[in-house]
Amino acid sequence: MFSYPYALHEMEKNDRIPTVQALAQPAGELIIVDYLVPQPKTLTGVLNVIVERAVGQDHFRNFRTFTRADGLVGLLKGAGLTVVDEILGTPAGAHIAVARDEHRRSR
């Protein structure tokens, strides 16, 4: 199993699915952590968006395409993976998911 924290929202949208598929390939599953979508309407959620905007225009554009595509849920589905367990909002503003390639695991 492979863990990949808070990096996918930074990538160009066309790089995300191939990256997730490559990470899941060796074991057929991975633990992945990134922003919860939508961000909570709390101080933490607001600060997360401010920080993402402050990092730079390209970074914020990638963050926005990640959130508009339903975050990890949309990304994992698009990569052909199934979420088998998840923690939402702990730590605040985070989405932690265990995802599995069910087709690969059943072979």
N, CA, C and O of each residue as an XYZ file, in Angstrom:
428
protein
N       0.856     -1.177      0.000
C       0.000      0.000      0.000
C       0.895      1.231      0.000
O       1.949      1.240      0.636
N       0.475      2.257     -0.708
C       1.262      3.468     -0.856
C       0.473      4.650     -0.311
O      -0.747      4.702     -0.466
N       1.146      5.590      0.320
C       0.513      6.791      0.861
C       1.029      8.012      0.103
O       2.221      8.116     -0.189
N       0.124      8.929     -0.211
C       0.487     10.100     -1.003
C      -0.272     11.314     -0.469
O      -1.425     11.525     -0.847
N       0.351     12.125      0.407
C      -0.396     13.208      1.059
C      -0.327     14.567      0.350
O       0.736     14.986     -0.109
N      -1.452     15.230      0.271
C      -1.591     16.626     -0.148
C      -0.756     17.031     -1.361
O      -0.121     18.085     -1.330
N      -0.737     16.253     -2.399
C       0.025     16.629     -3.585
C      -0.834     16.679     -4.846
O      -0.495     17.380     -5.799
N      -1.929     15.949     -4.858
C      -2.716     15.843     -6.091
C      -3.382     17.152     -6.480
O      -3.479     17.460     -7.667
N      -3.837     17.920     -5.518
C      -4.494     19.191     -5.848
C      -3.523     20.177     -6.486
O      -3.952     21.135     -7.128
N      -2.221     19.956     -6.318
C      -1.210     20.848     -6.880
C      -0.916     20.558     -8.345
O      -0.386     21.409     -9.059
N      -1.261     19.355     -8.787
C      -0.911     18.921    -10.140
C      -1.859     19.479    -11.186
O      -3.003     19.836    -10.903
N      -1.339     19.540    -12.407
C      -2.203     19.837    -13.544
C      -3.249     18.739    -13.634
O      -2.951     17.580    -13.347
N      -4.465     19.083    -14.026
C      -5.555     18.110    -13.999
C      -5.275     16.883    -14.862
O      -5.701     15.784    -14.507
N      -4.580     17.033    -15.972
C      -4.306     15.889    -16.848
C      -3.244     14.938    -16.293
O      -3.084     13.828    -16.801
N      -2.529     15.356    -15.269
C      -1.495     14.512    -14.653
C      -2.026     13.704    -13.474
O      -1.377     12.750    -13.045
N      -3.173     14.061    -12.951
C      -3.661     13.439    -11.711
C      -4.027     11.967    -11.873
O      -3.548     11.129    -11.109
N      -4.863     11.637    -12.847
C      -5.317     10.244    -12.996
C      -4.146      9.313    -13.301
O      -4.038      8.268    -12.659
N      -3.259      9.639    -14.252
C      -2.121      8.742    -14.476
C      -1.247      8.570    -13.224
O      -0.709      7.488    -12.986
N      -1.110      9.623    -12.435
C      -0.316      9.533    -11.205
C      -0.960      8.581    -10.215
O      -0.284      7.727     -9.642
N      -2.262      8.722    -10.008
C      -2.973      7.845     -9.072
C      -2.922      6.397     -9.554
O      -2.705      5.487     -8.753
N      -3.117      6.180    -10.825
C      -3.065      4.818    -11.356
C      -1.675      4.205    -11.168
O      -1.557      3.028    -10.826
N      -0.634      4.991    -11.389
C       0.731      4.490    -11.209
C       1.016      4.177     -9.741
O       1.689      3.191     -9.441
N       0.513      4.998     -8.830
C       0.731      4.763     -7.402
C      -0.003      3.520     -6.915
O       0.490      2.802     -6.045
N      -1.174      3.269     -7.473
C      -1.968      2.107     -7.051
C      -1.464      0.815     -7.665
O      -1.762     -0.267     -7.158
N      -0.709      0.907     -8.742
C      -0.305     -0.278     -9.498
C       0.431     -1.346     -8.676
O       0.033     -2.509     -8.742
N       1.463     -1.025     -7.919
C       2.223     -2.092     -7.262
C       1.397     -2.979     -6.324
O       1.526     -4.203     -6.361
N       0.553     -2.375     -5.490
C      -0.189     -3.149     -4.495
C      -1.672     -3.264     -4.807
O      -2.372     -4.079     -4.207
N      -2.152     -2.460     -5.736
C      -3.574     -2.477     -6.048
C      -4.401     -1.610     -5.127
O      -5.624     -1.552     -5.259
N      -3.746     -0.933     -4.191
C      -4.462     -0.015     -3.311
C      -3.510      1.036     -2.774
O      -2.291      0.867     -2.809
N      -4.080      2.121     -2.279
C      -3.268      3.177     -1.706
C      -4.067      3.963     -0.685
O      -5.298      3.948     -0.679
N      -3.342      4.641      0.168
C      -3.921      5.597      1.104
C      -3.582      6.961      0.534
O      -2.429      7.244      0.210
N      -4.584      7.790      0.417
C      -4.372      9.085     -0.205
C      -5.023     10.165      0.651
O      -6.121      9.980      1.175
N      -4.333     11.292      0.786
C      -4.802     12.391      1.623
C      -4.737     13.672      0.813
O      -3.715     13.977      0.197
N      -5.812     14.408      0.815
C      -5.814     15.727      0.200
C      -6.968     16.520      0.810
O      -7.585     16.094      1.786
N      -7.240     17.653      0.231
C      -8.282     18.507      0.788
C      -9.667     17.885      0.663
O      -9.988     17.241     -0.335
N     -10.466     18.085      1.678
C     -11.871     17.723      1.663
C     -12.599     18.678      0.721
O     -12.351     19.884      0.729
N     -13.490     18.133     -0.080
C     -14.265     18.949     -1.014
C     -15.737     18.712     -0.745
O     -16.191     17.568     -0.777
N     -16.502     19.779     -0.476
C     -16.041     21.155     -0.332
C     -15.330     21.351      1.004
O     -15.505     20.571      1.941
N     -14.535     22.395      1.070
C     -13.875     22.744      2.316
C     -14.940     23.155      3.338
O     -15.955     23.749      2.975
N     -14.705     22.837      4.611
C     -15.693     23.215      5.631
C     -15.811     24.730      5.746
O     -14.854     25.459      5.487
N     -16.964     25.182      6.127
C     -17.198     26.613      6.316
C     -16.785     26.986      7.737
O     -17.589     27.426      8.558
N     -15.497     26.789      7.982
C     -14.889     27.080      9.281
C     -13.653     27.924      9.033
O     -13.276     28.162      7.886
N     -13.028     28.372     10.104
C     -11.795     29.134      9.966
C     -10.736     28.317      9.220
O     -10.030     28.851      8.364
N     -10.627     27.047      9.535
C      -9.651     26.190      8.857
C      -9.925     26.119      7.361
O      -9.002     26.241      6.555
N     -11.176     25.926      6.986
C     -11.527     25.861      5.573
C     -11.197     27.151      4.843
O     -10.660     27.126      3.735
N     -11.517     28.275      5.462
C     -11.222     29.579      4.861
C      -9.711     29.767      4.738
O      -9.222     30.225      3.705
N      -8.976     29.414      5.791
C      -7.519     29.563      5.746
C      -6.895     28.661      4.688
O      -5.939     29.066      4.026
N      -7.409     27.460      4.514
C      -6.894     26.575      3.475
C      -7.008     27.214      2.095
O      -6.071     27.164      1.298
N      -8.159     27.812      1.823
C      -8.366     28.452      0.521
C      -7.453     29.676      0.380
O      -6.891     29.905     -0.692
N      -7.303     30.453      1.437
C      -6.417     31.629      1.389
C      -4.980     31.203      1.112
O      -4.299     31.811      0.286
N      -4.521     30.171      1.793
C      -3.155     29.685      1.579
C      -2.980     29.212      0.139
O      -1.976     29.531     -0.499
N      -3.937     28.462     -0.371
C      -3.841     27.980     -1.749
C      -3.788     29.141     -2.742
O      -3.058     29.083     -3.732
N      -4.547     30.173     -2.482
C      -4.538     31.348     -3.358
C      -3.204     32.084     -3.253
O      -2.675     32.558     -4.258
N      -2.662     32.180     -2.044
C      -1.421     32.928     -1.811
C      -0.200     32.255     -2.447
O       0.784     32.929     -2.752
N      -0.251     30.952     -2.647
C       0.901     30.229     -3.193
C       1.194     30.635     -4.633
O       2.345     30.599     -5.068
N       0.179     31.014     -5.359
C       0.406     31.459     -6.734
C      -0.757     31.125     -7.639
O      -1.585     30.268     -7.330
N      -0.806     31.817     -8.764
C      -1.926     31.693     -9.694
C      -2.064     30.275    -10.255
O      -3.168     29.733    -10.281
N      -0.966     29.670    -10.701
C      -1.036     28.316    -11.257
C      -1.464     27.315    -10.191
O      -2.296     26.443    -10.441
N      -0.890     27.447     -9.010
C      -1.229     26.541     -7.908
C      -2.723     26.659     -7.571
O      -3.406     25.648     -7.405
N      -3.217     27.877     -7.473
C      -4.626     28.082     -7.137
C      -5.532     27.550     -8.247
O      -6.584     26.976     -7.967
N      -5.127     27.741     -9.512
C      -5.912     27.190    -10.626
C      -6.014     25.670    -10.492
O      -7.089     25.103    -10.688
N      -4.916     25.014    -10.162
C      -4.936     23.556     -9.994
C      -5.807     23.150     -8.806
O      -6.540     22.164     -8.883
N      -5.731     23.897     -7.720
C      -6.590     23.641     -6.563
C      -8.062     23.749     -6.968
O      -8.880     22.914     -6.582
N      -8.390     24.769     -7.739
C      -9.788     24.972     -8.158
C     -10.256     23.855     -9.105
O     -11.395     23.403     -8.991
N      -9.417     23.406    -10.021
C      -9.848     22.314    -10.896
C     -10.025     21.027    -10.089
O     -10.894     20.212    -10.397
N      -9.207     20.849     -9.066
C      -9.342     19.684     -8.173
C     -10.679     19.740     -7.437
O     -11.390     18.738     -7.367
N     -11.022     20.899     -6.892
C     -12.275     21.005     -6.141
C     -13.491     20.929     -7.069
O     -14.508     20.339     -6.705
N     -13.397     21.509     -8.241
C     -14.527     21.458     -9.189
C     -14.772     20.051     -9.720
O     -15.880     19.732    -10.149
N     -13.750     19.217     -9.691
C     -13.875     17.827    -10.164
C     -14.211     16.878     -9.013
O     -14.025     15.669     -9.144
N     -14.699     17.400     -7.896
C     -15.134     16.626     -6.733
C     -13.978     16.012     -5.950
O     -14.135     14.970     -5.312
N     -12.821     16.660     -6.001
C     -11.695     16.275     -5.154
C     -11.283     14.824     -5.320
O     -11.261     14.290     -6.429
N     -10.955     14.191     -4.193
C     -10.508     12.794     -4.241
C     -11.583     11.858     -4.766
O     -11.271     10.898     -5.470
N     -12.829     12.116     -4.439
C     -13.913     11.239     -4.887
C     -13.933     11.154     -6.411
O     -13.942     10.061     -6.976
N     -13.939     12.299     -7.064
C     -13.955     12.323     -8.520
C     -12.682     11.774     -9.127
O     -12.719     11.075    -10.139
N     -11.555     12.089     -8.510
C     -10.274     11.628     -9.027
C     -10.140     10.118     -8.939
O      -9.745      9.472     -9.910
N     -10.461      9.554     -7.795
C     -10.335      8.109     -7.615
C     -11.297      7.353     -8.536
O     -10.939      6.324     -9.110
N     -12.506      7.867     -8.668
C     -13.470      7.248     -9.580
C     -12.943      7.299    -11.014
O     -13.022      6.312    -11.746
N     -12.412      8.442    -11.406
C     -11.862      8.598    -12.745
C     -10.670      7.687    -13.011
O     -10.412      7.309    -14.153
N      -9.944      7.338    -11.950
C      -8.785      6.451    -12.066
C      -9.179      4.979    -12.001
O      -8.321      4.101    -12.096
N     -10.475      4.705    -11.839
C     -10.950      3.329    -11.782
C     -10.747      2.664    -10.431
O     -10.704      1.438    -10.334
N     -10.624      3.480     -9.389
C     -10.431      2.955     -8.041
C     -11.702      3.122     -7.215
O     -12.510      4.016     -7.465
N     -11.859      2.251     -6.234
C     -13.007      2.282     -5.338
C     -12.545      2.689     -3.951
O     -11.565      2.150     -3.437
N     -13.243      3.635     -3.343
C     -12.941      4.023     -1.964
C     -13.508      2.939     -1.055
O     -14.710      2.674     -1.068
N     -12.633      2.313     -0.263
C     -13.062      1.236      0.628
C     -13.116      1.682      2.081
O     -13.722      1.012      2.917
N     -12.486      2.809      2.384
C     -12.555      3.390      3.725
C     -12.146      4.842      3.607
O     -11.365      5.198      2.725
N     -12.664      5.683      4.483
C     -12.292      7.092      4.431
C     -12.556      7.773      5.759
O     -13.390      7.343      6.556
N     -11.815      8.850      5.967
C     -12.001      9.727      7.120
C     -12.180     11.123      6.546
O     -11.334     11.610      5.795
N     -13.282     11.760      6.903
C     -13.599     13.087      6.382
C     -13.461     14.131      7.476
O     -14.075     14.014      8.536
N     -12.656     15.149      7.217
C     -12.582     16.287      8.119
C     -11.708     16.116      9.342
O     -11.744     16.963     10.235
N     -10.920     15.051      9.421
C     -10.002     14.872     10.548
C      -8.650     14.477      9.986
O      -8.511     13.354      9.503
N      -7.653     15.337     10.025
C      -7.683     16.678     10.586
C      -8.596     17.605      9.783
O      -9.009     17.286      8.668
N      -8.895     18.738     10.367
C      -9.862     19.665      9.772
C      -9.503     19.985      8.327
O      -8.365     20.338      8.019
N     -10.485     19.856      7.453
C     -10.299     20.181      6.047
C      -9.662     19.082      5.223
O      -9.377     19.287      4.043
N      -9.428     17.900      5.825
C      -8.741     16.814      5.122
C      -9.706     15.704      4.720
O     -10.743     15.493      5.349
N      -9.336     15.009      3.665
C     -10.036     13.811      3.220
C      -8.973     12.725      3.107
O      -8.053     12.831      2.296
N      -9.100     11.698      3.911
C      -8.186     10.564      3.883
C      -8.973      9.385      3.320
O     -10.038      9.037      3.831
N      -8.448      8.781      2.278
C      -9.161      7.675      1.636
C      -8.236      6.488      1.415
O      -7.067      6.642      1.059
N      -8.787      5.307      1.634
C      -8.137      4.072      1.215
C      -8.864      3.654     -0.054
O     -10.073      3.421     -0.047
N      -8.107      3.562     -1.141
C      -8.705      3.242     -2.434
C      -8.093      1.965     -2.981
O      -6.916      1.674     -2.771
N      -8.923      1.214     -3.686
C      -8.495     -0.093     -4.194
C      -8.921     -0.252     -5.644
O      -9.996      0.189     -6.049
N      -8.059     -0.888     -6.406
C      -8.394     -1.273     -7.769
C      -9.048     -2.644     -7.672
O      -8.353     -3.660     -7.637
N     -10.361     -2.685     -7.630
C     -11.089     -3.928     -7.420
C     -10.868     -4.909     -8.573
O     -10.864     -6.119     -8.347
N     -10.686     -4.429     -9.781
C     -10.459     -5.320    -10.920
C      -9.113     -6.017    -10.793
O      -8.998     -7.210    -11.074
N      -8.112     -5.286    -10.378
C      -6.787     -5.868    -10.223
C      -6.752     -6.861     -9.070
O      -6.099     -7.901     -9.162
N      -7.450     -6.544     -7.985
C      -7.433     -7.374     -6.795
C      -8.172     -8.699     -7.022
O      -7.880     -9.696     -6.362
N      -9.118     -8.705     -7.947
C      -9.905     -9.918     -8.163
C      -9.265    -10.883     -9.155
O      -9.770    -11.987     -9.357
N      -8.176    -10.483     -9.765
C      -7.508    -11.351    -10.749
C      -6.695    -12.432    -10.101
O      -6.076    -13.239    -10.794
